[in-house]
Amino acid sequence: MFDSSTRPRSEPEQAPPLPCRARATTHHALLDYADRQALEVLIDGRWRYCPVGARADYPDGKIAYHVTIRTPRTGGSTHRAYWWPEDGLRAARRQVR
């Protein structure tokens, strides 16, 4: 699967909601489900496949990706935003269903 030597040591930093930046932020909705982008996010020591819903570009040059995380225990999902790039994030391979 993946080389364990490239495994990050920590989970990625979440991008907090910042109202002062939000007004000047450019959001790009990525809703093309046929070719949807995804990230793998390190959560609780495991890589999880997370579809990307949007990308936010901040005026200071930072980028945050908004992803959907499935929660296996509850059967639901939650949304999080992560700064890009981070050690605990990587581009996902296309998920085959």
N, C-alpha and C positions, 0 to 999 in steps of 0.2 A: 504494500500500500504506500505509505509515506515513510521517508527516511527519518528514524527517530532522532538522529543527530541534529536535525533542523527544528526540533520541537522547542517552542518558546518556554520560558520559565514562569511566565505570569499571564494572567488573563488580560484582555485588552481593556483600556480605559474607556468608560462610557462618556459620551459627549453630553454634558448637562444642558438642560434647557436654559438658555441665556436670553431673556427678553430684550436686553439692549442690543444684542447681535441679531436677534430674530428679524427685526424690521429691515435690516440691511442684508439679509441672507437670500441667496438665490437657491430655490428648491427645484430639483429636476425629478419629476415623477417617472418612475421606471415601471410602467404597467403593461409592457408587452409580454404577456404570459407565454406566448409561443417560444420566446427566446429570452426568458427572464434571467437576469444576472443573479448570482448568489455568492455569498462568502461562507467560509468555514470559520466558526468562532470557537475559541477555546473556552469552554464553560465546565467548571468542576473537573478539570483535568481531561476532558473528552472534547474532540472536535465535533461540532454540530453544524449540519447543513442549514443555512439560513437564507431564504430568498430576500433579495434587496427590494424594498418598496420605493425608496427615494434616496437622492443624494443632495446634501446641502453644502453649498460653497459659501464660506464666510469671507468677508472683506479682507481679513488679515491673512488669507491664503490657506486656512485650515479647511479640511474636507471631513464631513461626517456622513456615514452611510446608515440609513434607517433600515433595520432588518426585522423579520418576523422569526421568532424563536418558538419552536414547538416544545411544550412542556409534557414530557411523557407521563409523569405521575398523575396529572390532572386531565390529560387528553385535550387541553386547550392550547392557547398560544399567547405570547406576549410580544410587545414591540420594544426595541431598544435602538439607540443611536450610538455608534462607535466612531471615534476619530480614526482617520486613515492617513498614513499607514501606522500599524501597531504590530507588535510581535505576536499577539494572540489572534491575529486575523490573517486570512489568506484567501486568494481567489479560489472559488470552489470549482471542482470538475463538474461537468454537466451530470445531473442526477438522472439515472435511467429508471423508468418505472415500468 
